[in-house]
């Protein structure tokens, strides 16, 4: 892992400046050959920078650049690192990279810089994953949550849970060598009580997953109803601009229209669908079929009705009566008037969505689970803790099963943090990163 690697750390394409990251054992020797500074890079102190021309193998200038110098272990990767700030675009960065490869560096793999940071102890695995989450954030709230984990919030919550679980596991396995009569009378009760505290702490973190997942992946909200129920009007109202055509002619919307808006920092994939009816034409029938398929996938459904007796909303839908300015709504429906009172209508619908999606609105930067891997492992640990508690409640006969479950819980928690890992796990985690991170 110490061989020199190089990659573009900024997005490829047109731009004023491109940043190339170079990291590994011999990067300063490479930089000495790349430049002709009177004080070569290998003699420069960490935390300094230099303006230099970069040369190809023939001695021709590739570009003029700013070089930033970092020394191990105080760098992003924990290795000797140099950042080269060159002119942007397609040609110059590629020519500089090719020269670095000629001088002994190799192209970095996806996520390899962050992988080295993890392996060199610069961050735990939750922090490493947070790097990718910051890049992929779809809202300011998601970025703040990812940054909190990058700063160690999730690790700070999981590390004592892991260490306490491991300590209990070691203690219980040590006591396996004792005869049953040598254990204190209240041992099993007290052991179960201590594990209940661990399980409660694990559950508190698991409870962050629902909103965290929506914040990162978004929620699919489908607007459905019969033709002319006001679906396109509501879509436009929630988006704040005229996205869909609004017409009194039935069947105007024949295909699904999807746009995104933010609700408490959660990206809402708002989808306007074709009116649900026995459509006369093949195109509209296909639109109705797609609408019904989306209803099956939705995280929440806004079902608009004008109050007809045969207008039956799907189970679990948020029923909205759109003729509040004309008559009283049917039982169980929320009444709005998008035309006469748009602000009140938008507030009512957004409040209904918050309740249906179980959004807390809490934007405080705190520890949250960030991905399916973390959720699955913590669920495994929590289940093992609960089974250990149940085993201890059986007294002597549950001692060995409890020890096995405690070990499983500690291993799962260690996997989340990267305290224990296999190469294939790291390959899966870091293969999702972009090159240069």
FENVENQUI-V180027 format. One record per pair of residues at least 12 apart in sequence whose C-alpha atoms are under 10 Angstrom apart, sorted by the first residue. I is the first residue (numbers start at 1). J is the second residue. If there is no record, write none. Layout:
I/J, I/J
//
This chain:
1/24, 1/25, 1/112, 1/115, 1/116, 1/119, 1/120, 2/23, 2/24, 2/25, 2/26, 2/79, 2/80, 2/116, 3/23, 3/24, 3/25, 3/26, 3/27, 3/104, 3/105, 3/106, 4/22, 4/23, 4/24, 4/25, 4/26, 4/27, 4/28, 4/30, 4/79, 4/80, 4/81, 4/100, 4/101, 4/103, 4/104, 4/105, 4/106, 4/107, 4/108, 5/21, 5/22, 5/23, 5/24, 5/25, 5/26, 5/27, 5/81, 5/100, 5/101, 5/104, 5/105, 5/106, 5/107, 5/108, 5/109, 5/112, 5/113, 5/436, 6/20, 6/21, 6/22, 6/23, 6/24, 6/27, 6/81, 6/82, 6/83, 6/97, 6/98, 6/100, 6/101, 6/104, 6/105, 6/106, 6/107, 6/108, 6/109, 6/112, 6/113, 6/435, 6/436, 7/19, 7/20, 7/21, 7/22, 7/23, 7/93, 7/94, 7/97, 7/100, 7/101, 7/105, 7/106, 7/107, 7/108, 7/109, 7/110, 7/112, 7/113, 7/435, 7/436, 7/437, 8/20, 8/21, 8/22, 8/83, 8/84, 8/93, 8/94, 8/96, 8/97, 8/107, 8/108, 8/435, 8/436, 8/437, 9/21, 9/22, 9/83, 9/84, 9/85, 9/113, 9/434, 9/435, 9/436, 9/437, 10/85, 10/88, 10/435, 10/436, 10/437, 11/88, 11/89, 11/434, 11/435, 11/436, 12/88, 12/89, 12/90, 12/93, 12/94, 13/88, 13/89, 13/90, 13/91, 13/93, 14/87, 14/88, 14/89, 14/90, 14/91, 15/87, 15/88, 15/89, 15/90, 16/86, 16/87, 16/88, 16/89, 17/65, 17/84, 17/85, 17/86, 17/87, 17/88, 17/89, 17/93, 18/65, 18/84, 18/85, 18/86, 18/87, 18/88, 18/89, 18/90, 18/92, 18/93, 19/65, 19/66, 19/67, 19/83, 19/84, 19/85, 19/86, 19/87, 19/88, 19/93, 19/436, 20/67, 20/82, 20/83, 20/84, 20/85, 20/86, 20/93, 20/94, 20/96, 20/97, 20/436, 21/68, 21/81, 21/82, 21/83, 21/84, 21/85, 21/97, 21/108, 21/113, 21/436, 21/437, 22/79, 22/80, 22/81, 22/82, 22/83, 22/84, 22/97, 22/100, 22/105, 22/106, 22/107, 22/108, 22/113, 22/436, 23/70, 23/71, 23/72, 23/75, 23/76, 23/77, 23/78, 23/79, 23/80, 23/81, 23/82, 23/83, 23/105, 23/108, 23/113, 23/116, 24/72, 24/77, 24/78, 24/79, 24/80, 24/81, 24/82, 24/105, 24/113, 24/116, 25/72, 25/79, 25/80, 25/81, 26/42, 26/79, 26/80, 26/81, 26/104, 26/105, 27/41, 27/42, 27/79, 27/80, 27/81, 27/82, 27/100, 27/103, 27/104, 27/105, 28/40, 28/41, 28/42, 28/43, 28/44, 28/69, 28/70, 28/71, 28/80, 28/81, 28/82, 29/41, 29/42, 29/103, 29/104, 30/42, 30/99, 30/100, 30/101, 30/102, 30/103, 30/104, 30/105, 31/54, 31/67, 31/82, 31/84, 31/100, 31/103, 32/54, 33/54, 33/55, 33/56, 33/57, 33/100, 33/103, 34/52, 34/53, 34/54, 34/55, 34/56, 34/57, 34/59, 34/61, 34/62, 34/96, 34/99, 34/100, 34/103, 35/51, 35/52, 35/53, 35/54, 35/55, 35/56, 35/59, 35/61, 35/64, 35/65, 36/52, 36/53, 36/54, 36/55, 36/59, 37/50, 37/51, 37/52, 37/53, 37/54, 40/52, 41/67, 41/68, 41/69, 41/82, 42/69, 44/68, 44/69, 44/70, 44/71, 45/69, 45/70, 45/71, 46/68, 46/69, 46/70, 46/71, 46/72, 46/74, 46/75, 46/80, 46/81, 46/82, 47/68, 47/69, 47/70, 47/71, 47/74, 47/75, 48/67, 48/68, 48/69, 48/70, 49/66, 49/67, 49/68, 49/69, 49/70, 49/82, 49/83, 49/84, 50/65, 50/66, 50/67, 50/68, 50/69, 50/84, 51/64, 51/65, 51/66, 51/67, 51/68, 51/84, 51/85, 52/64, 52/65, 52/66, 52/67, 52/84, 53/65, 53/66, 53/67, 53/86, 54/66, 54/84, 54/86, 54/96, 54/99, 55/96, 55/99, 56/95, 56/96, 56/98, 56/99, 56/100, 56/102, 56/103, 57/99, 57/102, 57/103, 62/86, 62/92, 62/93, 62/95, 62/96, 62/99, 63/85, 63/86, 63/87, 63/92, 63/93, 63/95, 63/96, 64/84, 64/85, 64/86, 64/87, 65/83, 65/84, 65/85, 65/86, 65/87, 66/83, 66/84, 66/85, 66/86, 66/87, 67/82, 67/83, 67/84, 67/85, 67/86, 68/81, 68/82, 68/83, 68/84, 68/85, 69/81, 69/82, 69/83, 69/84, 70/82, 70/83, 72/120, 73/117, 73/120, 73/121, 73/122, 74/122, 75/117, 75/122, 76/113, 76/114, 76/116, 76/117, 76/118, 76/120, 76/122, 76/123, 76/437, 77/112, 77/113, 77/114, 77/115, 77/116, 77/117, 77/118, 77/119, 77/120, 77/121, 77/122, 77/123, 77/437, 78/113, 78/114, 78/116, 78/117, 78/118, 78/119, 78/120, 78/121, 78/122, 78/123, 79/113, 79/116, 79/117, 79/120, 84/96, 107/435, 107/436, 108/435, 108/436, 108/437, 109/430, 109/431, 109/433, 109/434, 109/435, 109/436, 109/437, 110/427, 110/430, 110/431, 110/432, 110/433, 110/434, 110/435, 110/436, 110/437, 111/128, 111/129, 111/131, 111/132, 111/426, 111/427, 111/429, 111/430, 111/431, 111/432, 111/433, 111/434, 111/435, 111/436, 111/437, 112/427, 112/430, 112/431, 112/433, 112/434, 112/435, 112/436, 112/437, 113/430, 113/433, 113/435, 113/436, 113/437, 114/127, 114/128, 114/129, 114/131, 114/132, 114/430, 114/433, 114/436, 114/437, 115/128, 115/129, 115/426, 115/427, 115/429, 115/430, 115/431, 115/433, 115/437, 116/128, 118/418, 118/426, 119/418, 119/426, 123/150, 123/151, 123/152, 123/155, 123/417, 123/418, 124/150, 124/152, 124/154, 124/155, 124/159, 124/416, 124/417, 124/418, 124/419, 125/150, 125/155, 125/414, 125/415, 125/416, 125/417, 125/418, 125/419, 125/421, 125/426, 125/429, 126/146, 126/149, 126/150, 126/151, 126/152, 126/153, 126/154, 126/155, 126/158, 126/369, 126/370, 126/371, 126/374, 126/416, 126/417, 126/418, 127/146, 127/147, 127/148, 127/149, 127/150, 127/151, 127/152, 127/153, 127/154, 127/155, 127/417, 128/149, 128/150, 128/152, 128/417, 128/418, 128/429, 128/430, 128/437, 129/146, 129/149, 129/150, 129/370, 129/371, 129/429, 129/430, 129/432, 129/433, 130/143, 130/145, 130/146, 130/147, 130/148, 130/149, 130/150, 130/151, 130/152, 130/154, 130/370, 130/371, 131/146, 131/147, 131/149, 131/150, 131/433, 131/437, 132/146, 132/150, 132/429, 132/430, 132/432, 132/433, 132/434, 132/437, 133/145, 133/146, 133/147, 133/149, 133/150, 133/216, 133/370, 133/371, 133/433, 134/146, 134/147, 134/148, 134/149, 134/150, 135/433, 135/434, 135/437, 136/216, 136/217, 136/433, 137/215, 137/216, 137/217, 138/215, 138/216, 138/217, 138/218, 138/262, 138/265, 138/266, 138/267, 139/215, 139/216, 139/218, 139/261, 139/262, 139/263, 139/264, 139/265, 139/266, 139/267, 140/215, 140/262, 140/265, 140/266, 140/363, 141/215, 141/216, 141/262, 141/264, 141/265, 141/266, 141/267, 141/362, 141/363, 141/364, 141/365, 142/212, 142/213, 142/214, 142/215, 142/216, 142/217, 142/265, 142/266, 142/267, 142/363, 142/365, 142/370, 143/215, 143/216, 143/265, 143/365, 144/363, 144/364, 144/365, 144/366, 145/212, 145/215, 145/216, 145/363, 145/364, 145/365, 145/366, 145/367, 145/368, 145/369, 145/370, 146/216, 146/365, 146/366, 146/367, 146/368, 146/369, 146/370, 147/365, 147/366, 148/364, 148/365, 148/366, 148/367, 148/368, 149/365, 149/366, 149/367, 149/368, 149/369, 149/370, 151/367, 152/366, 152/367, 153/365, 153/366, 153/367, 153/368, 154/205, 154/366, 154/367, 154/368, 154/369, 154/370, 154/417, 155/367, 155/368, 155/416, 155/417, 156/367, 157/201, 157/202, 157/205, 157/366, 157/367, 157/368, 158/201, 158/202, 158/205, 158/367, 158/378, 158/413, 158/414, 158/416, 158/417, 159/413, 159/414, 159/416, 159/417, 159/419, 160/198, 161/197, 161/198, 161/199, 161/201, 161/202, 161/410, 161/413, 161/414, 162/198, 162/202, 162/381, 162/409, 162/410, 162/411, 162/412, 162/413, 162/414, 162/415, 162/416, 162/417, 162/419, 163/410, 163/413, 163/414, 164/194, 164/195, 164/198, 164/410, 165/194, 165/195, 165/198, 165/199, 165/381, 165/385, 165/406, 165/407, 165/408, 165/409, 165/410, 165/411, 165/413, 165/414, 166/406, 166/407, 166/408, 166/409, 166/410, 166/411, 166/413, 166/414, 167/406, 167/410, 168/191, 168/194, 168/195, 168/403, 168/406, 168/407, 168/410, 169/402, 169/403, 169/404, 169/405, 169/406, 169/407, 169/408, 169/409, 169/410, 170/403, 170/406, 170/407, 170/410, 171/403, 172/191, 172/399, 172/400, 172/402, 172/403, 172/404, 172/406, 172/407, 173/399, 173/400, 173/402, 173/403, 173/404, 173/406, 173/407, 174/403, 175/399, 175/403, 176/399, 176/400, 176/403, 180/395, 180/396, 180/397, 180/399, 181/396, 183/396, 186/395, 187/392, 187/395, 188/389, 188/391, 188/392, 188/393, 188/394, 188/395, 188/396, 188/398, 188/399, 189/389, 189/392, 189/393, 189/394, 189/395, 190/392, 191/388, 191/389, 191/392, 191/393, 191/402, 192/385, 192/386, 192/388, 192/389, 192/390, 192/391, 192/392, 192/393, 192/402, 193/389, 193/392, 194/389, 195/385, 195/386, 195/388, 195/389, 195/392, 195/406, 196/385, 196/386, 196/388, 196/389, 197/385, 198/381, 198/382, 198/385, 198/386, 199/381, 199/382, 199/383, 199/384, 199/385, 199/386, 199/389, 200/382, 200/385, 200/386, 201/382, 202/378, 202/379, 202/381, 202/382, 202/383, 202/385, 202/413, 203/378, 203/379, 203/381, 203/382, 203/383, 204/368, 205/367, 205/368, 205/369, 205/375, 205/378, 205/379, 206/368, 206/369, 206/374, 206/375, 206/376, 206/378, 206/379, 206/382, 207/368, 207/369, 207/375, 208/366, 208/367, 208/368, 208/369, 208/370, 208/375, 209/368, 209/369, 209/370, 209/371, 209/372, 209/374, 209/375, 210/357, 210/358, 210/359, 210/368, 210/369, 210/375, 211/266, 211/357, 211/358, 211/359, 211/360, 211/361, 211/362, 211/368, 211/369, 212/266, 212/359, 212/368, 212/369, 212/370, 212/371, 213/266, 213/368, 213/369, 213/370, 213/371, 213/372, 213/375, 214/265, 214/266, 214/267, 214/268, 214/299, 214/357, 214/359, 215/262, 215/263, 215/264, 215/265, 215/266, 215/267, 215/268, 215/359, 215/370, 216/265, 216/266, 216/267, 216/370, 216/371, 217/266, 217/267, 217/268, 217/269, 217/371, 218/260, 218/261, 218/262, 218/263, 218/265, 218/266, 218/267, 218/268, 218/269, 218/299, 219/260, 219/263, 219/266, 219/267, 219/268, 219/269, 219/270, 219/298, 219/299, 219/300, 219/357, 220/258, 220/260, 220/267, 220/268, 220/269, 220/270, 220/271, 220/294, 220/295, 220/297, 220/298, 220/299, 220/300, 220/301, 221/258, 221/260, 221/268, 221/269, 221/270, 221/271, 221/272, 221/294, 221/295, 221/297, 221/298, 221/299, 221/300, 221/301, 221/302, 221/353, 221/357, 222/235, 222/256, 222/257, 222/258, 222/268, 222/269, 222/270, 222/271, 222/272, 222/273, 222/291, 222/292, 222/294, 222/295, 222/296, 222/297, 222/298, 222/299, 222/300, 222/301, 222/302, 222/303, 222/317, 223/235, 223/256, 223/257, 223/270, 223/271, 223/272, 223/273, 223/274, 223/275, 223/291, 223/294, 223/295, 223/298, 223/300, 223/301, 223/302, 223/303, 223/304, 223/317, 223/318, 224/271, 224/272, 224/273, 224/274, 224/275, 224/276, 224/288, 224/291, 224/292, 224/294, 224/295, 224/301, 224/302, 224/303, 224/304, 224/305, 224/313, 224/314, 224/317, 224/319, 225/272, 225/273, 225/274, 225/275, 225/276, 225/277, 225/291, 225/301, 225/302, 225/303, 225/304, 225/305, 225/306, 225/311, 225/312, 225/313, 225/314, 225/319, 225/320, 226/250, 226/251, 226/273, 226/274, 226/275, 226/276, 226/277, 226/303, 226/304, 226/305, 226/306, 226/308, 226/311, 226/312, 226/313, 227/248, 227/249, 227/250, 227/251, 227/252, 227/253, 227/273, 227/274, 227/275, 227/276, 227/277, 227/304, 227/305, 227/306, 228/246, 228/247, 228/248, 228/249, 228/250, 228/251, 228/252, 228/253, 228/274, 228/275, 228/304, 228/305, 228/306, 229/248, 229/250, 229/275, 229/303, 229/304, 229/305, 229/306, 229/307, 229/320, 229/321, 229/322, 229/323, 230/246, 230/247, 230/248, 230/275, 230/304, 230/305, 230/306, 230/320, 230/321, 230/322, 230/323, 230/337, 230/338, 231/244, 231/246, 231/253, 231/271, 231/272, 231/273, 231/274, 231/275, 231/302, 231/303, 231/304, 231/305, 231/322, 232/244, 232/245, 232/246, 232/247, 232/252, 232/253, 232/257, 232/271, 232/272, 232/273, 232/274, 233/245, 233/246, 233/247, 233/272, 233/322, 233/338, 233/339, 234/246, 234/272, 234/302, 234/304, 234/322, 234/336, 234/337, 234/338, 234/339, 234/342, 234/345, 234/346, 234/349, 235/257, 235/258, 235/259, 235/270, 235/271, 235/272, 236/259, 236/272, 236/338, 237/338, 237/339, 237/342, 237/343, 237/345, 237/346, 238/260, 238/261, 238/262, 238/270, 238/342, 238/343, 238/345, 238/346, 238/347, 238/349, 238/350, 239/259, 239/260, 239/261, 239/262, 239/270, 239/346, 240/261, 240/346, 243/257, 243/258, 243/259, 244/257, 244/258, 244/272, 250/274, 250/275, 250/279, 251/274, 251/275, 251/276, 251/277, 251/279, 251/280, 251/281, 251/284, 251/285, 251/287, 251/288, 252/274, 252/275, 252/284, 253/272, 253/273, 253/274, 253/275, 253/284, 253/287, 253/288, 254/272, 254/273, 254/274, 254/275, 254/279, 254/283, 254/284, 254/285, 254/286, 254/287, 254/288, 254/290, 254/291, 255/271, 255/272, 255/273, 255/274, 255/275, 255/283, 255/284, 255/285, 255/286, 255/287, 255/288, 255/289, 255/290, 255/291, 256/270, 256/271, 256/272, 256/273, 256/274, 256/287, 256/288, 256/290, 256/291, 256/294, 257/269, 257/270, 257/271, 257/272, 257/273, 257/274, 258/270, 258/271, 258/272, 258/273, 259/271, 259/272, 263/350, 263/351, 263/353, 263/354, 263/359, 263/361, 264/350, 264/354, 264/359, 264/360, 264/361, 264/362, 264/363, 265/359, 265/361, 265/362, 265/363, 266/359, 266/361, 268/299, 268/353, 269/298, 269/299, 270/298, 270/300, 270/301, 270/302, 271/291, 271/294, 271/298, 271/301, 271/302, 272/291, 272/302, 273/287, 273/288, 273/289, 273/290, 273/291, 273/292, 273/294, 273/295, 274/286, 274/287, 274/288, 274/289, 274/290, 274/291, 274/292, 275/287, 275/288, 275/291, 276/288, 276/289, 276/291, 276/292, 276/311, 295/314, 295/317, 296/314, 298/317, 299/317, 299/353, 299/356, 299/357, 300/316, 300/317, 300/318, 300/352, 300/353, 300/356, 300/357, 301/313, 301/314, 301/315, 301/316, 301/317, 301/318, 301/319, 301/353, 301/356, 302/314, 302/316, 302/317, 302/318, 302/319, 302/320, 302/349, 302/352, 302/353, 303/316, 303/317, 303/318, 303/319, 303/320, 303/321, 303/333, 304/317, 304/318, 304/319, 304/320, 304/321, 304/322, 304/323, 304/333, 304/334, 304/335, 305/319, 305/320, 305/321, 305/322, 305/323, 305/329, 305/330, 305/333, 305/334, 305/335, 306/320, 306/321, 306/322, 306/323, 306/324, 306/327, 306/329, 306/330, 306/335, 307/320, 307/321, 307/322, 307/323, 307/327, 307/328, 307/329, 307/330, 307/331, 307/333, 308/330, 309/330, 316/356, 317/356, 318/332, 318/333, 318/334, 318/349, 318/352, 318/353, 318/355, 318/356, 319/331, 319/332, 319/333, 319/334, 319/335, 319/349, 319/352, 320/332, 320/333, 320/334, 320/335, 320/336, 320/345, 320/348, 320/349, 320/352, 321/333, 321/334, 321/335, 321/336, 321/337, 322/334, 322/335, 322/336, 322/337, 322/338, 322/339, 322/345, 323/335, 323/336, 323/337, 323/338, 323/339, 324/336, 324/337, 324/338, 324/340, 324/341, 324/345, 325/337, 325/338, 325/339, 325/340, 325/341, 334/348, 334/349, 334/352, 335/348, 335/349, 336/348, 336/349, 373/415, 373/416, 373/429, 374/412, 374/413, 374/415, 374/416, 374/417, 375/416, 376/412, 376/416, 377/409, 377/411, 377/412, 377/413, 377/414, 377/415, 377/416, 378/409, 378/412, 378/413, 378/414, 378/415, 378/416, 379/409, 379/412, 379/413, 380/405, 380/408, 380/409, 380/410, 380/411, 380/412, 380/413, 381/405, 381/406, 381/407, 381/408, 381/409, 381/410, 381/411, 381/412, 381/413, 381/414, 382/405, 382/406, 382/408, 382/409, 382/410, 382/412, 382/413, 383/405, 383/408, 383/409, 384/402, 384/404, 384/405, 384/406, 384/407, 384/408, 384/409, 384/410, 384/412, 385/402, 385/405, 385/406, 385/407, 385/408, 385/409, 385/410, 386/402, 386/405, 386/406, 386/409, 387/401, 387/402, 387/404, 387/405, 387/406, 388/400, 388/401, 388/402, 388/403, 388/404, 388/405, 388/406, 388/407, 388/408, 388/409, 389/402, 389/405, 389/406, 390/402, 391/403, 391/405
//
